[in-house]
Amino acid sequence: MKRIKVLWLCDLVLPDFSQEFGIKRNPIGGWMTGMLYALKDMEKTDISLCFPIYDKKRMRNGVCAGYDYYTFLCNLEAETYDQEMIVAFERILEQSRPDIVHIWGTEYPHTAAMLHACKRKNLLSRVVINIQGLVSVYARHFLAGIPDMYKTMKYEGEKSIEEEERLFEKHGECEIESLKMISHVIGRTDWDKACVEAVDPYIQYHYCDEILRDAFYENAGRWGYGGCQKHSIFVSQAFYPIKGFHYLLEALPIVIKKYPDTHVFVAGKNIFATEKKSPYARYIEMLMEQWDLTGHISFLGKLDEKEMVERYLRANVYVLASTAENSPNSLNEAMLLGTPSIASYVGGSGNRLESHKEGYLYPYDEPALLAYYICMVFENKDGICESFSAKASAKMSRLIDPKINVEKNLAIYDKILQSGSIT
């Protein structure tokens, strides 16, 4: 049987390829890595990879871990794409000669540039976009809960929060352009389906859930109440306003009144570990000082998958406080491990977690309710933690089963090949 040649356009250098470019290993993007290696085991595809590079000196094409890879020069601060990027993608398509182009995400302008290159090469009918987040929608929620005086403040040449929101809007324009150009998308929630069909009601929507990194499957259901640090909260990211960390800070004083030893552990990019603090970091710093929270919060920085697993397992509760999400990867991870979870009811979180059965959902701008639910988990009345843990882990094990989802992905490729002409 002929193997399907697929070119993946990624929005970052996958962790296992970072050494090839002499860059720090980036722990994010686990959903791509998980699917990549699952497809390799199936031996039905030949996948080549296209990575964004931000330093021209590091650009190269080659082979790593058995995969052909290509690079393109990228500037995440650029509002749109240019003809030079389209031409660069045309050259990559000529070299890779894919049957299918699989684009991961719509968040950056390079997606639209690749689509224009595919159109010139008569490949557009055989392109599929994997919906990750949708910045055109996220932009509407970017400033939620940020006081006016902090929206426009600028420090040490950093963009203001309002300017960051405008960049989301500009990228969102490219995102809408991309969705109008294509016939196929892969998604996994009611929210992403609704959003893409609002742009094009005739788009072919293919359902396929994620595959996580191996360490999460190896430790599925391992969380135990006896082994967790009581009254501890784990947060996977807090580096920009959409993650809603400012709302969690508003909830904390309420929790601390009842549980004075409450402590929050924050993974991901440390907003205070840079020489120049972003305006959002300044706002968070002000809130921590205002509510005397400094001693209750630890920023851990970026963690690898094993370190993330251990942090989930040690937490009394995982909190997702975002003002906008699709299918939060961190919530999938927490639920699979069995960590009791509380999530804002935004985007596709309702497709992940059933409130009061597998955890709690709450409106993102209701910090008092978030505090109430955190206290409910801490109290653990009638063994609610163990109940949430078991039910959440069982559900997530079904949703993100690697064997099922890799077969779904392959079926999507087959369907696209059958519907798209090959010339």
C-alpha positions as CSV (number, residue, x, y, z in Angstrom):
1,M,0.0,0.0,0.0
2,K,1.3,3.4,-1.0
3,R,2.2,5.6,2.0
4,I,0.5,9.0,2.2
5,K,3.0,11.9,2.0
6,V,2.0,14.6,4.5
7,L,3.7,17.9,5.1
8,W,3.0,19.3,8.6
9,L,3.3,23.1,9.0
10,C,4.0,23.5,12.7
11,D,3.8,26.8,14.7
12,L,6.9,25.9,16.7
13,V,9.9,23.6,16.6
14,L,8.8,20.4,18.2
15,P,10.7,19.5,21.4
16,D,12.6,16.5,20.0
17,F,13.9,18.6,17.1
18,S,15.2,21.5,19.2
19,Q,18.8,20.2,19.5
20,E,18.9,20.2,15.6
21,F,18.7,24.0,15.7
22,G,20.7,24.6,18.9
23,I,17.7,26.1,20.7
24,K,16.2,25.4,24.1
25,R,13.8,22.5,24.3
26,N,10.3,23.9,24.3
27,P,8.0,21.7,26.4
28,I,4.8,22.8,24.7
29,G,3.2,21.3,21.6
30,G,2.8,17.9,23.1
31,W,-0.4,17.2,21.1
32,M,1.6,17.4,17.9
33,T,4.4,15.2,19.2
34,G,1.9,12.7,20.5
35,M,0.2,12.4,17.1
36,L,3.5,12.4,15.1
37,Y,4.8,9.3,16.9
38,A,1.5,7.5,16.9
39,L,1.3,8.0,13.1
40,K,4.9,6.7,12.8
41,D,4.0,3.5,14.6
42,M,1.1,3.0,12.1
43,E,3.5,3.0,9.1
44,K,0.9,4.4,6.7
45,T,2.3,7.9,6.3
46,D,5.5,9.7,5.4
47,I,5.5,12.9,7.3
48,S,7.8,15.8,6.7
49,L,7.9,18.8,9.0
50,C,8.0,22.6,8.4
51,F,9.2,24.7,11.4
52,P,9.3,28.4,12.0
53,I,12.7,29.8,12.7
54,Y,13.3,33.3,14.1
55,D,17.1,33.6,13.5
56,K,18.1,33.4,9.9
57,K,21.4,31.8,10.8
58,R,19.6,28.8,12.2
59,M,17.6,28.2,9.1
60,R,18.3,24.9,7.3
61,N,16.6,21.9,5.8
62,G,17.6,18.4,6.6
63,V,16.7,15.0,8.2
64,C,16.3,14.4,11.9
65,A,15.0,11.3,13.7
66,G,14.0,9.9,10.3
67,Y,11.9,12.9,9.3
68,D,12.6,15.4,6.5
69,Y,12.3,18.9,7.8
70,Y,12.2,22.4,6.3
71,T,12.3,25.8,7.9
72,F,10.9,29.2,7.1
73,L,11.8,32.6,8.6
74,C,9.1,33.8,11.0
75,N,8.4,36.9,13.0
76,L,5.6,36.4,15.5
77,E,5.3,40.2,15.9
78,A,4.5,40.7,12.3
79,E,0.8,41.6,11.7
80,T,0.5,39.7,8.4
81,Y,2.5,37.7,5.9
82,D,4.3,38.9,2.8
83,Q,5.0,37.6,-0.7
84,E,8.5,36.4,0.3
85,M,7.0,34.0,2.8
86,I,4.6,32.6,0.2
87,V,7.4,32.0,-2.3
88,A,9.4,30.3,0.5
89,F,6.5,27.9,1.1
90,E,6.2,27.3,-2.7
91,R,9.8,26.1,-2.7
92,I,9.1,23.8,0.3
93,L,6.1,22.3,-1.4
94,E,8.2,21.7,-4.6
95,Q,10.8,19.9,-2.5
96,S,8.5,17.9,-0.2
97,R,5.8,17.1,-2.9
98,P,3.1,16.2,-0.3
99,D,-0.2,14.5,-1.0
100,I,-1.7,16.4,1.9
101,V,-0.7,19.5,3.8
102,H,-1.7,19.4,7.5
103,I,-1.5,22.9,9.1
104,W,-1.4,23.0,12.9
105,G,-3.2,26.1,14.0
106,T,-4.6,29.3,12.6
107,E,-3.1,31.7,15.2
108,Y,-0.3,33.1,13.0
109,P,-0.2,34.7,9.5
110,H,2.1,32.0,8.2
111,T,-1.0,29.8,7.9
112,A,-2.5,32.1,5.3
113,A,0.8,32.3,3.5
114,M,1.0,28.6,3.2
115,L,-2.5,28.4,1.9
116,H,-1.7,30.9,-0.9
117,A,1.4,28.8,-1.8
118,C,-0.8,25.7,-1.9
119,K,-3.3,27.5,-4.1
120,R,-0.5,28.3,-6.6
121,K,0.5,24.7,-6.6
122,N,-3.0,23.4,-7.0
123,L,-2.9,21.8,-3.5
124,L,-5.6,23.8,-1.8
125,S,-8.2,21.0,-1.9
126,R,-5.8,18.7,0.0
127,V,-5.1,21.1,2.9
128,V,-6.5,20.5,6.4
129,I,-6.1,22.9,9.3
130,N,-6.0,21.5,12.9
131,I,-7.9,24.1,15.0
132,Q,-5.8,24.9,18.1
133,G,-7.0,28.2,19.4
134,L,-8.9,30.9,17.5
135,V,-7.2,34.3,17.9
136,S,-10.0,36.1,16.1
137,V,-12.3,35.1,19.0
138,Y,-9.6,35.3,21.7
139,A,-9.0,38.9,20.8
140,R,-12.5,39.8,22.1
141,H,-11.7,38.4,25.5
142,F,-8.1,39.6,25.8
143,L,-8.7,42.7,28.0
144,A,-11.3,41.0,30.2
145,G,-10.8,42.1,33.8
146,I,-7.9,44.5,33.1
147,P,-8.4,48.0,34.5
148,D,-8.3,50.8,31.9
149,M,-5.2,52.4,33.4
150,Y,-3.2,49.1,32.9
151,K,-4.4,48.5,29.3
152,T,-2.4,51.4,27.9
153,M,0.6,51.4,30.3
154,K,4.0,50.8,28.7
155,Y,7.2,49.8,30.5
156,E,10.8,49.7,29.2
157,G,9.7,49.5,25.5
158,E,7.4,46.5,26.0
159,K,4.1,46.5,24.2
160,S,1.1,47.7,26.2
161,I,-1.6,45.1,26.9
162,E,-3.9,47.0,24.5
163,E,-1.2,46.7,21.8
164,E,-0.9,43.0,22.4
165,E,-4.7,42.8,22.0
166,R,-4.5,44.7,18.6
167,L,-1.8,42.1,17.4
168,F,-4.3,39.4,18.2
169,E,-6.9,41.2,16.2
170,K,-4.5,41.5,13.2
171,H,-3.6,37.8,13.4
172,G,-7.3,37.2,13.6
173,E,-7.8,38.8,10.3
174,C,-5.4,36.4,8.7
175,E,-7.1,33.6,10.5
176,I,-10.5,34.5,9.0
177,E,-8.8,34.7,5.6
178,S,-7.4,31.2,6.1
179,L,-10.7,29.7,7.1
180,K,-12.4,31.2,4.1
181,M,-9.9,29.6,1.8
182,I,-10.0,26.0,2.9
183,S,-12.4,23.1,2.7
184,H,-11.2,20.9,5.6
185,V,-10.6,21.5,9.3
186,I,-10.0,19.2,12.3
187,G,-11.5,20.1,15.6
188,R,-12.7,18.6,18.8
189,T,-15.2,20.8,20.6
190,D,-18.7,22.4,20.0
191,W,-17.0,25.8,20.3
192,D,-14.4,25.4,17.6
193,K,-17.0,23.8,15.3
194,A,-19.4,26.7,15.9
195,C,-16.7,29.3,15.3
196,V,-15.4,27.9,12.0
197,E,-18.9,27.3,10.7
198,A,-19.8,30.9,11.6
199,V,-17.1,31.8,9.0
200,D,-18.0,29.2,6.5
201,P,-21.2,27.0,7.2
202,Y,-20.1,24.6,4.4
203,I,-16.7,23.8,5.7
204,Q,-16.0,20.1,6.2
205,Y,-15.4,19.6,9.9
206,H,-13.6,16.4,10.9
207,Y,-13.6,15.4,14.6
208,C,-10.4,14.1,16.0
209,D,-9.2,14.5,19.6
210,E,-5.7,14.9,20.9
211,I,-2.9,12.5,21.8
212,L,-0.9,13.6,24.9
213,R,2.7,12.9,25.7
214,D,3.6,9.4,26.9
215,A,4.2,10.3,30.6
216,F,0.6,11.3,31.0
217,Y,-0.7,7.9,29.8
218,E,1.9,6.1,31.9
219,N,0.5,7.9,35.0
220,A,-3.2,8.0,34.1
221,G,-5.4,7.9,37.2
222,R,-2.4,8.0,39.5
223,W,-3.4,11.1,41.6
224,G,-4.3,10.2,45.2
225,Y,-5.6,12.4,47.9
226,G,-3.2,10.9,50.4
227,G,-0.2,11.9,48.3
228,C,-1.1,15.4,47.4
229,Q,0.0,18.6,49.1
230,K,-3.1,19.8,50.9
231,H,-4.4,23.2,50.0
232,S,-2.1,23.6,47.0
233,I,-3.3,24.9,43.6
234,F,-1.6,24.1,40.4
235,V,-1.8,26.5,37.4
236,S,-0.1,25.6,34.1
237,Q,0.3,29.1,32.6
238,A,-0.1,32.7,33.6
239,F,2.0,34.7,31.2
240,Y,-0.7,36.7,29.4
241,P,-4.2,38.0,30.2
242,I,-6.3,35.3,28.5
243,K,-5.0,32.8,31.0
244,G,-7.0,34.7,33.6
245,F,-4.4,34.6,36.4
246,H,-5.6,38.0,37.6
247,Y,-9.1,36.5,38.3
248,L,-7.5,33.6,40.3
249,L,-5.6,36.2,42.4
250,E,-8.9,38.0,43.1
251,A,-10.3,34.7,44.4
252,L,-7.3,33.8,46.6
253,P,-7.9,36.2,49.5
254,I,-11.3,34.5,50.0
255,V,-9.7,31.1,50.0
256,I,-6.9,32.1,52.3
257,K,-9.3,33.4,55.0
258,K,-10.5,29.8,55.4
259,Y,-7.2,28.0,54.5
260,P,-4.3,30.2,55.5
261,D,-1.7,27.7,54.2
262,T,-3.0,27.9,50.6
263,H,-0.3,28.0,48.0
264,V,-0.4,28.4,44.3
265,F,2.3,26.8,42.0
266,V,2.5,28.3,38.5
267,A,4.2,26.6,35.6
268,G,5.0,28.0,32.2
269,K,6.9,31.1,31.2
270,N,7.8,33.0,34.4
271,I,6.5,36.6,33.8
272,F,8.9,37.8,36.5
273,A,12.1,36.0,35.3
274,T,13.0,38.6,32.7
275,E,14.9,41.8,32.8
276,K,12.0,43.6,31.4
277,K,8.7,42.9,33.0
278,S,5.7,43.0,30.7
279,P,2.8,45.4,31.6
280,Y,0.7,42.3,32.5
281,A,3.5,41.2,34.9
282,R,3.4,44.7,36.5
283,Y,-0.4,44.3,36.9
284,I,0.0,40.9,38.5
285,E,2.8,42.2,40.8
286,M,0.4,45.1,41.9
287,L,-2.4,42.6,42.7
288,M,0.0,40.3,44.7
289,E,1.1,43.3,46.8
290,Q,-2.3,44.7,47.2
291,W,-3.7,41.4,48.6
292,D,-0.5,40.3,50.4
293,L,-0.2,37.2,48.2
294,T,3.5,37.1,47.5
295,G,4.2,34.3,50.1
296,H,1.4,32.2,48.7
297,I,2.6,32.0,45.1
298,S,5.6,30.2,43.5
299,F,6.5,30.6,39.8
300,L,8.2,27.4,38.6
301,G,9.1,28.3,35.0
302,K,8.8,25.9,32.1
303,L,8.7,22.3,33.1
304,D,9.2,19.2,31.0
305,E,6.6,16.5,30.8
306,K,7.8,14.5,33.7
307,E,8.0,17.6,35.9
308,M,4.5,18.6,34.8
309,V,3.2,15.1,35.8
310,E,4.7,15.4,39.2
311,R,3.2,18.9,39.8
312,Y,-0.2,17.7,38.8
313,L,0.1,14.7,41.1
314,R,1.2,16.8,44.0
315,A,-1.6,19.4,43.7
316,N,-4.7,19.4,45.7
317,V,-6.5,21.0,42.8
318,Y,-5.8,22.1,39.3
319,V,-7.3,25.5,38.2
320,L,-7.9,26.7,34.7
321,A,-9.0,30.4,35.0
322,S,-8.8,31.4,31.3
323,T,-11.1,34.0,29.7
324,A,-10.9,32.1,26.4
325,E,-9.9,28.5,25.4
326,N,-10.7,25.8,22.9
327,S,-9.8,22.4,24.3
328,P,-7.4,23.2,27.1
329,N,-4.5,20.8,26.8
330,S,-3.6,21.3,30.5
331,L,-7.1,20.4,31.5
332,N,-6.9,17.2,29.5
333,E,-3.6,16.4,31.2
334,A,-5.0,17.1,34.7
335,M,-8.1,15.0,34.1
336,L,-6.2,12.1,32.7
337,L,-4.0,12.0,35.8
338,G,-7.0,12.3,38.0
339,T,-6.1,15.7,39.6
340,P,-9.3,17.3,40.8
341,S,-10.0,20.2,38.4
342,I,-11.8,23.5,38.4
343,A,-12.2,25.2,35.0
344,S,-13.7,28.4,33.7
345,Y,-16.7,27.6,31.5
346,V,-15.3,29.1,28.3
347,G,-14.8,27.7,24.8
348,G,-14.7,23.9,24.8
349,S,-14.1,23.3,28.5
350,G,-17.6,22.1,28.8
351,N,-16.8,19.3,26.3
352,R,-14.0,18.2,28.6
353,L,-15.4,18.4,32.1
354,E,-18.9,17.8,33.4
355,S,-19.5,20.2,36.3
356,H,-20.3,18.7,39.7
357,K,-19.5,15.2,38.4
358,E,-15.9,15.3,37.2
359,G,-14.9,18.6,38.7
360,Y,-16.3,22.2,38.7
361,L,-17.0,24.7,35.9
362,Y,-17.7,28.4,36.7
363,P,-18.1,31.7,34.8
364,Y,-14.5,33.1,34.3
365,D,-15.5,36.5,35.8
366,E,-16.9,35.1,39.0
367,P,-13.9,34.8,41.3
368,A,-16.1,34.4,44.4
369,L,-17.6,31.2,42.9
370,L,-14.1,30.0,41.9
371,A,-13.0,30.6,45.6
372,Y,-16.1,28.7,46.8
373,Y,-15.3,25.7,44.6
374,I,-11.6,25.7,45.6
375,C,-12.7,25.5,49.2
376,M,-15.1,22.7,48.4
377,V,-12.3,20.7,47.0
378,F,-10.0,21.5,49.9
379,E,-12.8,20.4,52.3
380,N,-13.1,17.1,50.5
381,K,-16.5,16.4,52.0
382,D,-17.8,12.9,51.4
383,G,-14.6,12.1,49.4
384,I,-15.4,14.4,46.6
385,C,-11.8,14.6,45.5
386,E,-11.5,10.9,44.9
387,S,-14.9,10.9,43.1
388,F,-13.9,13.7,40.8
389,S,-10.5,12.0,40.2
390,A,-11.8,8.6,39.2
391,K,-14.6,9.9,36.9
392,A,-12.4,12.5,35.2
393,S,-9.6,10.1,34.5
394,A,-12.0,7.5,33.1
395,K,-13.6,10.0,30.8
396,M,-10.3,11.5,29.5
397,S,-8.9,8.0,28.9
398,R,-11.8,7.5,26.5
399,L,-11.5,10.9,24.8
400,I,-7.8,10.9,24.1
401,D,-7.2,7.2,23.5
402,P,-4.1,7.2,21.2
403,K,-5.2,4.2,19.1
404,I,-8.7,5.6,18.4
405,N,-7.4,9.1,17.6
406,V,-4.6,8.0,15.3
407,E,-7.1,5.9,13.3
408,K,-9.4,9.0,13.1
409,N,-6.5,11.1,11.8
410,L,-5.7,8.5,9.1
411,A,-9.3,8.3,8.1
412,I,-9.4,12.1,7.7
413,Y,-6.3,11.9,5.4
414,D,-8.0,9.2,3.3
415,K,-11.2,11.2,3.0
416,I,-9.3,14.3,1.9
417,L,-7.4,12.3,-0.7
418,Q,-10.7,10.9,-2.0
419,S,-12.3,14.3,-2.2
420,G,-9.3,16.3,-3.4
421,S,-8.0,16.0,-7.0
422,I,-4.3,15.0,-7.4
423,T,-2.5,16.5,-10.4
